[in-house]
Amino acid sequence: MVARKFLVRHDDSTFTVDYDTDDGFEVFQFQLFSVTSVPPDEQKIVGEDNDRIVSDDSDLATISEKLRLVSLAGEEEGKPEKQEETTSNSGGAETTLMSDEELARMLQAEEEALMRQQYVAGQNSGQFEEKIRPYISQVLMYEDPVRQEAARKTVPIDTLEEKALVSLAKEGNCKPSKIEQDHAFLLQLLFWFKKSFSWVNAPPCEGCGNETTGQGMGNALSSEIQYGATRVELYRCNICSRVTRFPRYNDPLKLVETRKGRCGEWANCFTLYCRAFGYESRLVVDFTDHVWTECYSDVLGRWMHLDPCEAIYDRPLLYEKGWDKKLNYVIAIAKDGVYDVTKRYTRKWHEVLSRRILATESSVASVLASMTKECRRNYASQVLFELAEHDKIEMEALERDLHSTDDASISLPGRQSGDKQWRIARSEFGTDSLSLSSCPVRQCRDDHVTRIYNSFSPILNKFVEDSITASKGVEVLKIIRATVIDLKRLPYKKRRASLKSNTIVGKSLLHQLLPSFKELLNALTLMSELGNNGIIGVCLAGDPVQTALALPVALHALDELISDLSKCDNFSKDSLSFPLLRLNRICSGAVLASGEELPFGIATAVFDGTRMSKWEEPNGAKGCWIMYKLSTNMQELVAYELMSANDAPERDPMNWVVEGSNDGGSNWRILDERTSEVFDKRFQRKTYKITSTGFLSNIFRFRFLAVRDGDTNSRFQVGSIDLYTRQS
């Protein structure tokens, strides 16, 4: 494997593309397609230094790192291009800076905004300080061992750890470092918190549970003041007229108990959870009425934005770009200081400056420096030195990121939390999804799915060999399924269960069939053991993460096999064919799609073998596509299967074309066409056989032309896609 980093210039933009020689030139072309939208068959790639045209792997191996991409579909070669500069940020990623001309205009606008600010900003910074100071004592609560322990006790740590490791394994990282595990765990903590904490618009009546209407504010009781609830909202029941109190607690210890509130309570409590698990954390206060969290990520090498209300992370432009917020001051408060991080959350600094009228910039800096010094007054000199170095690095990164160009391919959503009318009234509604309109090439890590599908062949063949009826075979599969469920319920490092016989399937039959289970157990990284009482036990046989990754696939495959076998009126050797047996499933390919939903509707999710995921294309109702490049030699596609997703039937595929290419995507041949297809229920699997035979392909493409209801819906989704080749 040889890895190289190319700088590819196209029109007015420069893109950084990582090239792996193991992937090949075709994947490189699809990588270019994902960032430039120029299809592979319309690409002309030219070396910047010598104008040499690049057409294969050997050309890439001998050419410099600077390339120019020209579209053969009409873009003008030699078009004047803006000068751009690429620089590495503190996390090792590369940021494309705006052109000199754009930067000059931006700096001029900032200078003018600063001059105007001198006339309108107050010289007394007291109001600014009053807004921040209460949060300094607030964040110190997160350091309390009692509060941290109370928070940890409510978290299903084993479950989140398992999900974190499985998420890394799905990306091909089966041996993650400690910092990679910590980063993945933090994201799972965010997703768990989103599901476990409740948003309060108007609390339900404490008497009858019906809806209530706000009646204003009430006086706080001593029991409420004890936990920082100086404000109490009153709500009257629309049915029984009982008054329900909604104290706005500020003590995160109480919030761990109540698990409800609005953005203030959410961010307050979530930041405690982050500190309880050892993450360097800050509470971030937006003066335009929102609160969230920042945590330092060792993986990224920088501070990372996390919004617990939205379950969105590392998208700092969410508020300005997605919610259309007119930001002014965004202040981060931690145990070791107070920081103005506004520049992380804007690309319109000159506009933001015009709204920062509480104090001059020098006054703001002075107030924050004074409060930070106060926070650090008892720190050792070495710690102070290290913090000063970190402050310097962060300030440099904020300035650099401020003048970087935004990734236009990412669509950021409007606010999702809170009542719809409330969000509209705040002008924070926006769109409804975080999506990527030009997604990268992704590698499928799904060989375990193929192994699980194949492993049912020896079991069903054993049924036929031993003249076991379909109905009794179903009972055997139900016993295996029950065992899989038992294993899934256990902590992932301690999984052990048994195959439980019943009145229909006795111990002797299970012992007789046990050898046929071996391939399935191997696919699940499990092994069997026979107890003294004759009960067959099942336990881990290797990496528990591989078992965790495979168990949901096995469970869903068993559900379908049980359903299919139940419909076999005459179960015999002739029954052992597709689709009852789903052999020769293609796996481990590279995937590219027209767009995807982040982070749960990405393109590879459609090949992971579970019902819990799907590929979602936010703008795919009128047309979208997904391509699958083989990692092996060319194959003949003989059949494929589609499964409907978990919800929204209007997004189901209805019309589509399946195509194959034997030259990496330059030319395509139609393999199958379907129109007016309807999925009658959720998680419905439909099988399609290819009638035109003999064509070998190294890449397949699905062009989905229409969904079930494209008039009222802009989205496309599909639960799974499985491709099958001819048996060798």
C-alpha positions in Angstrom: 0.0 0.0 0.0 1.3 3.5 -0.9 -0.6 6.5 0.3 -0.3 9.9 -1.3 -2.0 13.2 -0.8 -3.0 15.1 -4.0 -4.0 18.8 -4.2 -6.6 18.9 -7.0 -7.6 22.2 -8.5 -11.0 22.5 -10.1 -12.7 25.8 -11.1 -12.3 28.1 -8.2 -11.5 25.5 -5.5 -8.7 23.3 -4.4 -9.4 19.9 -2.9 -7.2 17.6 -0.9 -7.6 13.9 -1.9 -5.9 11.0 -0.1 -5.0 8.3 -2.7 -4.4 4.7 -1.7 -2.8 2.6 -4.4 -4.7 -0.5 -3.2 -7.9 1.2 -4.1 -6.9 1.9 -7.7 -7.4 4.7 -10.2 -11.2 4.1 -10.5 -11.7 4.8 -6.8 -9.5 7.9 -7.1 -11.9 9.1 -9.9 -14.9 8.5 -7.7 -13.2 10.4 -4.9 -12.8 13.3 -7.2 -16.5 12.9 -8.2 -17.5 13.1 -4.6 -15.9 16.5 -4.0 -16.3 18.1 -7.5 -19.5 16.4 -8.9 -17.6 15.8 -12.2 -18.5 12.1 -13.1 -15.6 9.8 -13.8 -16.3 9.6 -17.5 -16.2 13.4 -17.9 -13.0 13.9 -16.0 -9.7 15.1 -17.5 -7.0 15.0 -14.9 -3.8 17.0 -15.7 -0.5 17.3 -13.9 0.0 21.0 -12.9 3.8 20.9 -13.4 4.0 19.4 -16.9 0.4 19.4 -18.3 0.7 15.6 -18.5 -2.7 13.9 -18.8 -3.3 11.3 -16.0 -5.3 8.2 -17.2 -4.2 5.3 -15.0 -2.4 4.2 -11.8 1.1 4.4 -13.4 0.5 8.0 -14.3 -0.4 8.8 -10.7 2.7 7.0 -9.4 5.1 9.2 -11.5 3.4 12.6 -11.3 3.7 15.5 -8.7 1.1 16.0 -6.0 -0.5 19.0 -7.8 -3.3 18.1 -10.3 -5.9 20.0 -12.2 -9.3 18.6 -13.0 -11.2 19.7 -16.1 -14.8 18.6 -16.9 -15.1 17.4 -20.5 -18.8 18.3 -20.4 -18.1 22.0 -21.1 -15.8 23.6 -18.5 -13.2 25.8 -20.0 -9.6 24.7 -19.6 -7.3 27.5 -18.5 -10.1 29.5 -16.9 -8.7 32.1 -14.5 -8.7 30.7 -11.0 -8.6 32.4 -7.6 -5.4 31.9 -5.6 -6.0 29.7 -2.6 -3.9 28.5 0.3 -4.1 25.2 2.2 -3.0 24.9 5.8 -3.2 22.3 8.5 -5.3 22.9 11.6 -4.4 21.7 15.0 -6.3 18.4 14.4 -4.2 17.5 11.4 -7.0 18.1 8.9 -6.6 20.6 6.1 -8.5 23.8 5.8 -8.9 25.6 2.5 -8.5 29.3 3.1 -10.4 31.9 1.1 -8.6 33.7 -1.8 -6.5 36.8 -1.2 -9.3 39.0 -2.8 -12.0 37.5 -0.6 -9.8 37.8 2.5 -9.0 41.5 1.8 -12.7 42.3 1.5 -13.5 40.4 4.7 -10.7 42.2 6.7 -11.9 45.5 5.4 -15.4 44.8 6.5 -14.1 43.7 9.9 -12.1 47.0 10.3 -15.2 49.0 9.4 -17.3 47.1 11.9 -14.7 47.7 14.6 -14.8 51.4 13.9 -18.6 51.5 14.2 -18.4 49.5 17.4 -16.3 52.2 19.1 -19.3 54.6 18.7 -22.1 52.2 19.9 -20.4 49.8 22.4 -20.7 50.8 26.0 -17.5 51.7 27.9 -18.9 50.1 31.0 -18.3 46.3 30.7 -20.4 45.5 33.8 -23.4 44.2 31.9 -21.2 41.9 29.9 -19.6 40.5 33.1 -22.9 40.1 34.8 -24.1 37.8 32.1 -21.1 35.5 32.6 -20.1 35.5 36.2 -22.9 33.2 37.5 -21.7 30.4 35.2 -18.2 30.3 36.9 -19.7 28.9 40.1 -22.0 26.8 37.9 -19.2 24.9 36.2 -17.4 24.2 39.5 -20.4 21.9 40.4 -19.2 19.6 37.7 -16.0 18.9 39.6 -17.9 17.6 42.7 -17.2 13.9 43.1 -20.7 13.3 44.6 -22.4 14.8 41.5 -20.1 13.0 39.1 -20.8 9.6 40.8 -24.5 10.3 40.7 -24.3 10.9 37.0 -22.2 7.8 36.3 -24.6 5.6 38.1 -27.4 6.5 35.6 -25.4 5.6 32.5 -25.4 2.1 30.9 -21.7 2.2 30.6 -21.2 -1.4 29.2 -23.8 -0.7 26.5 -22.3 2.6 25.4 -18.8 1.1 25.4 -20.1 -1.7 23.2 -21.8 0.7 20.8 -18.6 2.8 20.6 -16.4 -0.2 19.7 -19.0 -1.5 17.2 -19.1 2.0 15.5 -15.3 1.9 15.2 -15.4 -1.7 13.9 -17.9 -0.7 11.2 -15.3 1.8 10.0 -12.7 -1.0 9.9 -11.0 0.1 13.1 -11.0 -3.2 15.1 -8.1 -2.3 17.3 -8.7 1.3 18.3 -6.4 3.2 20.6 -7.5 4.5 24.0 -8.1 8.0 22.6 -10.1 6.6 19.7 -12.3 4.6 22.1 -12.8 7.7 24.4 -13.8 9.8 21.4 -16.3 7.1 20.2 -17.7 6.7 23.8 -18.3 10.5 24.0 -20.4 10.4 20.9 -22.4 7.4 22.2 -22.9 9.3 25.5 -24.3 12.2 23.5 -26.7 10.0 21.6 -27.8 8.2 24.8 -28.4 11.6 26.6 -30.6 12.8 23.7 -32.9 9.8 24.2 -32.8 9.7 28.0 -33.5 13.4 28.7 -36.9 15.0 28.1 -37.7 18.3 26.5 -40.3 20.4 28.3 -42.5 22.8 26.4 -45.4 22.8 28.9 -45.3 20.1 31.5 -48.2 17.7 31.7 -50.7 18.1 34.6 -49.3 16.4 37.7 -52.9 15.3 38.6 -54.4 13.9 35.4 -51.6 14.1 32.9 -53.4 16.3 30.4 -52.0 19.3 28.6 -51.4 22.6 30.5 -51.3 26.3 29.6 -48.7 28.7 31.0 -49.9 31.1 33.8 -46.7 33.0 34.4 -44.1 32.8 37.2 -44.5 31.8 40.8 -42.4 32.1 44.0 -39.8 29.4 44.5 -40.1 27.0 47.5 -37.2 26.4 49.8 -36.9 22.9 48.5 -36.6 24.3 45.0 -34.2 27.0 45.9 -32.0 24.3 47.5 -31.2 23.1 43.9 -30.9 26.6 42.3 -34.4 27.0 41.1 -34.9 30.7 41.6 -37.4 30.8 38.7 -40.5 28.7 38.8 -43.0 28.5 35.9 -46.7 27.9 36.6 -49.0 25.9 34.3 -52.8 25.3 34.7 -54.4 22.1 33.4 -56.8 22.5 30.5 -59.1 19.9 32.0 -58.9 19.8 35.8 -57.5 23.3 36.4 -54.8 22.0 38.7 -51.6 24.1 38.7 -48.3 22.3 37.9 -45.0 23.8 38.9 -42.0 23.7 36.6 -38.9 24.8 38.7 -35.9 25.7 36.5 -33.2 23.9 38.4 -29.6 24.9 38.0 -28.0 22.2 40.1 -27.0 19.3 37.7 -27.4 16.9 40.6 -31.2 17.6 40.6 -31.3 17.4 36.8 -29.7 13.9 36.9 -32.9 13.0 38.9 -35.6 14.9 37.0 -34.0 14.4 33.5 -36.1 17.2 31.9 -35.9 20.8 30.9 -35.0 23.0 28.1 -31.6 23.8 26.5 -30.2 25.3 29.7 -31.0 22.2 31.7 -29.8 19.9 28.9 -26.4 21.5 28.5 -25.9 22.0 32.2 -26.6 18.3 32.9 -24.8 16.9 29.9 -21.6 18.9 30.7 -21.7 17.2 34.1 -21.9 13.8 32.4 -18.9 14.7 30.3 -16.8 15.7 33.3 -18.0 12.6 35.2 -16.3 10.5 32.5 -13.1 12.6 32.5 -13.5 14.7 29.4 -12.1 18.2 29.4 -15.4 20.1 29.1 -16.8 23.6 28.8 -20.3 25.0 29.2 -20.9 27.3 26.2 -23.3 30.2 26.5 -24.7 32.0 23.4 -26.0 35.4 24.3 -28.7 35.0 21.7 -30.3 32.4 23.9 -28.8 28.9 23.6 -26.4 26.8 25.6 -24.3 23.8 24.6 -21.1 21.9 25.4 -17.5 21.7 24.2 -15.2 18.8 24.9 -11.5 18.6 24.0 -11.0 15.7 21.6 -7.5 14.1 21.6 -8.4 12.4 18.3 -9.1 15.7 16.6 -6.5 17.6 18.6 -8.9 20.5 19.3 -12.1 21.5 21.0 -15.3 19.8 19.7 -18.8 21.3 19.7 -21.5 19.0 21.1 -25.2 20.0 21.3 -27.1 17.6 23.5 -30.5 19.0 22.6 -29.9 18.2 18.9 -27.5 15.2 19.3 -25.2 17.0 16.8 -21.4 17.2 17.2 -18.5 19.0 15.6 -20.8 21.2 13.5 -20.0 24.7 15.0 -21.7 26.5 12.1 -25.0 24.8 13.0 -26.4 28.0 14.5 -25.3 30.6 12.0 -25.8 28.5 8.9 -28.6 26.0 10.0 -30.6 28.1 12.4 -29.8 31.4 10.8 -28.9 32.8 14.2 -27.5 36.4 14.4 -24.7 35.6 16.8 -22.9 38.2 18.9 -21.2 36.7 21.9 -20.4 32.9 22.4 -18.6 32.4 25.7 -17.1 29.1 26.9 -16.8 28.6 30.7 -14.6 26.0 32.3 -13.0 25.3 35.7 -9.8 26.8 34.4 -11.0 29.9 32.6 -13.5 31.9 30.5 -13.0 32.0 26.7 -14.5 34.0 23.9 -15.1 31.3 21.2 -17.4 33.3 19.0 -15.1 33.0 16.0 -15.5 29.2 16.1 -19.2 29.5 15.4 -19.2 32.1 12.6 -17.9 32.8 9.1 -19.4 36.3 9.1 -17.3 37.9 11.8 -17.7 41.4 10.3 -21.5 41.0 10.8 -21.1 39.6 14.3 -18.9 42.5 15.2 -21.7 45.0 14.4 -23.9 43.2 17.0 -21.3 43.1 19.8 -22.3 46.4 21.5 -22.2 45.5 25.2 -18.6 46.5 25.4 -15.6 47.2 23.2 -13.5 44.3 22.1 -10.6 45.4 24.4 -13.0 45.6 27.3 -14.3 42.1 26.6 -10.8 40.7 26.4 -9.9 42.5 29.7 -13.0 41.1 31.5 -12.3 37.5 30.3 -8.6 37.7 31.2 -9.5 38.9 34.7 -12.0 36.1 35.3 -9.7 33.5 33.8 -6.9 34.7 36.2 -9.4 34.4 39.0 -10.2 30.8 38.0 -6.5 29.9 37.9 -5.3 31.7 41.0 -4.4 28.5 42.9 -2.8 26.7 40.0 0.9 25.7 40.0 3.3 27.6 37.7 3.8 24.6 35.4 0.1 24.2 35.0 -0.3 27.9 34.2 2.4 27.7 31.6 0.7 24.7 29.9 -2.7 26.4 29.9 -1.2 29.6 28.4 0.3 27.4 25.6 -3.1 25.8 25.0 -4.8 29.2 25.0 -2.3 30.4 22.3 -2.9 27.4 20.1 -6.6 27.8 20.4 -6.6 31.5 19.5 -4.4 30.8 16.5 -6.9 28.1 15.4 -9.9 30.4 15.9 -8.3 33.0 13.7 -7.4 30.5 11.0 -10.8 28.8 10.9 -12.5 32.2 10.9 -11.2 32.8 7.4 -11.6 29.3 6.0 -14.1 28.5 3.4 -17.3 26.7 4.5 -17.9 23.2 3.2 -20.9 24.0 1.0 -21.7 20.3 0.4 -22.9 19.9 4.1 -26.5 21.0 4.7 -27.0 22.0 8.3 -30.5 21.6 9.9 -32.7 24.1 11.7 -33.5 23.6 15.3 -35.1 20.2 16.0 -35.7 20.5 19.8 -38.8 22.3 21.2 -42.3 22.9 20.0 -42.6 23.6 16.3 -44.4 26.9 16.7 -41.8 28.0 19.3 -39.0 27.3 16.9 -40.7 29.1 14.0 -41.3 32.1 16.3 -37.6 32.2 17.1 -36.8 32.0 13.4 -34.7 28.8 14.1 -36.8 26.3 12.1 -34.6 26.0 9.0 -34.3 22.6 7.2 -34.8 19.2 9.0 -31.6 17.3 8.5 -27.8 17.2 8.6 -26.9 16.0 5.2 -23.9 15.7 2.8 -24.8 16.4 -0.8 -21.5 15.0 -2.1 -20.4 12.1 0.1 -17.0 10.5 0.1 -16.1 7.0 -1.0 -16.8 4.7 1.9 -15.5 1.1 2.4 -18.0 -1.6 3.3 -16.9 -3.6 6.4 -19.6 -6.3 5.9 -17.8 -9.6 5.3 -19.5 -10.9 8.5 -22.9 -10.4 6.9 -21.9 -12.7 4.0 -20.5 -15.3 6.4 -23.7 -15.3 8.4 -25.9 -15.7 5.3 -23.7 -18.6 4.1 -23.7 -20.3 7.5 -27.4 -21.2 7.2 -26.6 -23.6 4.3 -25.2 -26.5 6.4 -28.1 -26.1 8.8 -30.8 -26.4 6.2 -29.0 -29.1 4.3 -28.8 -31.1 7.6 -32.6 -30.6 8.0 -33.1 -32.2 4.5 -30.5 -34.9 5.2 -32.2 -35.9 8.4 -35.8 -35.6 7.0 -36.7 -32.8 9.5 -39.9 -31.1 8.4 -40.1 -27.4 7.7 -42.3 -26.9 10.8 -39.8 -28.6 13.1 -36.9 -26.8 11.4 -38.6 -23.6 12.2 -38.7 -24.6 15.9 -35.0 -25.3 15.8 -34.3 -21.9 14.2 -36.5 -20.3 16.9 -34.3 -21.9 19.6 -31.2 -20.5 17.9 -32.9 -17.1 17.7 -33.8 -17.2 21.4 -30.2 -17.9 22.2 -29.1 -14.9 20.1 -31.5 -12.7 22.0 -30.2 -13.9 25.3 -26.6 -13.2 24.2 -27.5 -9.7 23.0 -29.0 -8.8 26.4 -25.8 -9.7 28.3 -22.7 -7.4 28.8 -20.7 -7.7 25.6 -17.6 -9.0 27.4 -19.5 -11.7 29.4 -21.8 -13.3 26.8 -22.8 -16.9 27.6 -26.1 -18.6 27.0 -27.5 -22.0 26.1 -29.6 -23.7 23.5 -32.8 -24.6 25.4 -34.7 -27.6 24.2 -38.5 -27.8 24.3 -41.3 -30.3 23.9 -40.9 -30.2 20.1 -37.1 -30.1 19.8 -35.5 -32.3 22.5 -31.9 -32.4 23.6 -31.1 -35.3 21.4 -32.1 -33.5 18.3 -30.1 -30.5 19.3 -27.1 -32.7 19.8 -27.7 -34.3 16.5 -27.8 -30.9 14.7 -25.0 -29.3 16.6 -22.2 -29.9 14.0 -24.3 -28.0 11.4 -24.3 -25.0 13.8 -20.5 -24.7 13.7 -20.3 -22.3 10.7 -22.9 -20.0 12.2 -21.1 -19.9 15.6 -17.8 -19.2 13.8 -19.4 -16.3 12.0 -20.6 -14.9 15.3 -17.1 -15.5 17.0 -18.8 -18.0 19.3 -18.2 -21.6 20.3 -20.3 -24.4 21.8 -19.6 -26.3 24.9 -21.4 -29.4 26.3 -22.3 -29.3 30.0 -22.5 -32.2 32.4 -26.3 -32.0 32.3 -26.3 -32.4 28.5 -27.2 -28.7 27.9 -25.4 -27.1 25.0 -23.7 -23.8 26.1 -22.6 -21.0 23.8 -19.9 -18.6 24.8 -17.4 -16.1 23.3 -14.6 -17.6 21.2 -12.6 -14.4 20.4 -13.0 -10.7 20.1 -16.3 -9.7 21.9 -16.6 -6.7 19.6 -16.9 -9.0 16.5 -19.7 -10.8 18.3 -21.4 -7.6 19.1 -21.1 -6.5 15.5 -22.5 -9.8 14.2 -25.4 -10.6 16.6 -27.9 -8.1 15.2 -27.2 -9.4 11.7 -27.8 -13.0 12.8 -31.0 -12.0 14.6 -32.5 -10.2 11.6 -31.4 -13.0 9.2 -33.0 -15.6 11.4 -36.3 -13.7 11.5 -36.4 -13.7 7.7 -35.3 -17.4 7.4 -38.0 -18.4 9.9 -40.6 -16.5 7.9 -39.4 -18.0 4.6 -39.2 -21.6 5.9 -42.7 -21.3 7.4 -44.0 -20.8 3.9 -42.4 -24.0 2.5 -45.3 -26.4 1.9 -43.0 -29.1 0.5 -39.6 -28.7 2.1 -37.0 -30.8 0.3 -33.5 -30.6 -1.4 -35.1 -28.6 -4.2 -36.1 -25.9 -1.6 -32.4 -25.2 -0.9 -32.0 -22.5 -3.4 -32.2 -18.7 -3.6 -33.8 -16.9 -1.9 -34.3 -19.3 1.0 -30.5 -19.7 0.9 -28.8 -16.4 0.2 -25.4 -17.6 -0.9 -22.6 -15.8 -2.7 -23.5 -12.3 -1.4 -20.9 -9.7 -2.6 -19.1 -7.9 0.2 -16.3 -5.6 1.1 -16.7 -3.2 -1.8 -16.3 0.6 -2.0 -19.5 2.7 -2.0 -20.2 6.1 -3.4 -23.6 7.8 -3.4 -25.3 11.0 -4.6 -25.8 12.2 -1.0 -26.4 10.9 2.5 -27.8 11.8 5.9 -25.3 12.3 8.7 -24.5 10.4 10.8 -27.1 7.6 10.7 -28.1 7.5 7.0 -24.7 7.1 5.4 -24.3 5.1 2.2 -22.6 2.0 3.6 -25.4 1.6 6.2 -27.5 0.0 3.5 -25.0 -3.0 3.2 -24.6 -3.7 7.0 -27.2 -6.5 7.2 -29.3 -5.0 10.0 -32.8 -3.4 10.1 -31.5 -0.8 12.5 -29.9 1.3 9.8 -30.6 2.6 6.3 -29.3 4.8 3.5 -31.2 8.1 3.4 -30.8 10.6 0.6 -32.3 13.9 1.7 -32.8 15.2 -1.9 -33.4 11.8 -3.6 -37.1 11.7 -4.1 -36.8 12.9 -7.7 -33.7 10.9 -8.4 -30.5 9.6 -6.7 -27.9 6.9 -7.2 -25.5 4.6 -5.3 -22.5 2.8 -6.8 -20.7 -0.3 -5.5 -17.1 -1.1 -6.7 -15.9 -4.6 -6.2 -12.8 -5.3 -4.2 -12.3 -8.6 -6.0 -12.3 -9.7 -9.7 -15.2 -8.9 -12.0 -18.4 -10.7 -11.1 -21.7 -11.5 -12.8 -24.7 -10.1 -10.9 -27.4 -12.7 -10.9 -29.8 -11.3 -8.3 -30.2 -8.5 -5.8 -32.5 -7.7 -2.9 -34.0 -4.5 -1.5 -35.5 -4.0 1.9 -37.8 -1.2 2.9 -36.7 1.0 5.7 -38.2 1.4 9.2 -40.6 4.3 8.5 -42.0 6.8 6.0 -43.4 4.6 3.1 -43.5 7.7 0.9 -39.7 7.5 0.7 -39.6 3.9 -0.6 -38.0 3.3 -4.0 -40.6 2.8 -6.7 -38.7 3.1 -10.1 -35.1 2.2 -10.6 -32.4 1.0 -13.0 -29.5 -1.4 -12.1 -26.4 -1.1 -14.3 -23.0 -2.7 -14.5 -19.7 -1.5 -15.8 -16.6 -3.5 -16.8 -14.3 -0.4 -17.1 -14.7 1.2 -13.7 -17.6 3.4 -14.6 -16.8 4.9 -17.9 -19.5 2.9 -19.7 -22.6 1.2 -18.3 -24.8 -1.6 -19.3 -28.4 -1.9 -18.0 -28.9 -5.2 -16.1 -32.4 -4.6 -14.7 -35.2 -2.1 -14.7 -38.2 -1.8 -12.4 -41.2 0.5 -12.4 -44.2 0.9 -10.0 -42.7 -1.3 -7.3 -44.5 -1.0 -4.0 -43.3 -2.2 -0.5 -46.4 -3.2 1.4 -44.8 -3.0 4.9 -41.7 -2.0 6.8 -38.6 -4.2 6.6 -40.1 -6.0 3.6 -37.4 -7.8 1.6 -38.0 -8.1 -2.2 -35.9 -10.3 -4.4 -35.1 -9.6 -8.1 -33.3 -11.9 -10.5 -31.2 -10.6 -13.4 -32.6 -12.0 -16.6 -29.7 -10.8 -18.9 -26.8 -13.1 -18.1 -23.1 -13.3 -18.9 -22.0 -9.7 -18.3 -19.1 -9.3 -15.9 -18.8 -6.1 -14.0 -16.4 -4.5 -11.5 -18.8 -1.8 -10.5 -22.6 -1.7 -10.1 -24.9 1.3 -10.0 -28.5 1.7 -8.8 -30.2 4.8 -10.3 -33.4 5.3 -8.3 -35.7 7.4 -10.4 -38.7 7.9 -8.2 -40.1 7.2 -4.8 -43.5 6.2 -3.8 -44.6 9.8 -3.2 -42.3 12.4 -4.6 -44.9 15.2 -4.7 -45.1 15.7 -0.9 -41.7 14.3 0.0 -38.1 15.2 -1.0 -36.4 12.2 0.6 -35.4 8.7 -0.5 -34.5 5.8 1.8 -33.9 2.1 1.6 -33.2 -0.3 4.4 -30.8 -2.7 2.7 -29.3 -3.7 -0.6 -27.8 -7.1 -1.1 -26.0 -8.2 -4.3 -25.5 -11.8 -5.3 -23.0 -13.2 -7.8 -23.1 -16.5 -9.7 -21.9 -19.5 -7.6 -18.3 -20.4 -8.5 
